[in-house]
Amino acid sequence: KAVLVKVAFRDVKIDVISLLALRMLFSMPFFLLAAWWSSGEQNEQLNWRDWLTIFFLGMMGYYISSWFDFKGLQYISAGLERLILFLFPSFTALINYFIFKQVLNNRQRWALLLTYLGIAIAYYGEFRLDAGNQNFLLGSFLVFICSITYAVYMAGTGSVVKKVGVTRFTAYAMLSATLGIFLHFSLTHSIGDVQIKGGMWLYGILLALLATVLPSFLISAGMKRIGSNNVAIVSGIGPVSTIFQAYIFLGEQLHTGQIIGTLLVIAGVLLIGWKSSPAG
């Protein structure tokens, strides 16, 4: 996703909310179909608290988080974005600790230390390379906020999806995010001002299919089957994949601090996600 967004900003003139709106415009038919298809699932009846929770999580996970993420990607590299965003498992653990009163054991405390140390090392290396970028700190902060809001989505999804069902939850949550993005777009743009060129359509379709529809259903299905902790472990491939894709497609530099930082972050995520007992 990060690489696609960077390429879209580089190749076509498009602002953040317009790119998000295109992404969700092409995603929406799939989620409407999924909502209709899942309406016959034998799940528990949803009360107003369930609907409010789904709406809140959808807005946090794929509207607010995505806006901060796309905005931040205008200012920092895709590799650094993925490392900062990958703080979300540690933030999920902290949310569980402070809100749900789940105790942090020694392994998790060490994991948090490794994660933040890795980010610090990689961030220092990126800062030295990109010292002339006046918006470097702003971009980093925006993606940092994204990692927090996405952690809220992840922390809430694990329990809700078991009651609602994978397909139904994903469809409803993503349609909630779509509503928020379309409303944002309508308040900041007029249809007459929008000039959508062929390249914009292409990136909108690619983001919809490869970075929205498939990942959202696969993550929800994976969390139901192996639990959120194991999902965090498997997703450890994310930063490594993004760094090498950014090197190939965007020409971003590889540096020692980035590699060391990535390894430490992944080690921290593995420690946070690993459980001696099966994930719930």
URNORRA-V538117 format. One record per run of one state. SS is the DSSP state (helix for helix, strand for strand, loop for the rest). FROM is the first residue (numbers start at 1). LEN is the number of residues. If there is no record, write none. Layout:
BEGIN
[[SS FROM LEN] [SS FROM LEN]]
END
This chain:
BEGIN
[[loop 1 1] [helix 2 10] [loop 12 4] [helix 16 23] [loop 39 9] [helix 48 26] [loop 74 4] [helix 78 8] [loop 86 2] [helix 88 11] [loop 99 7] [helix 106 24] [loop 130 6] [helix 136 29] [loop 165 1] [helix 166 23] [loop 189 2] [helix 191 3] [loop 194 4] [helix 198 37] [loop 235 2] [helix 237 13] [loop 250 6] [helix 256 18] [loop 274 7]]
END
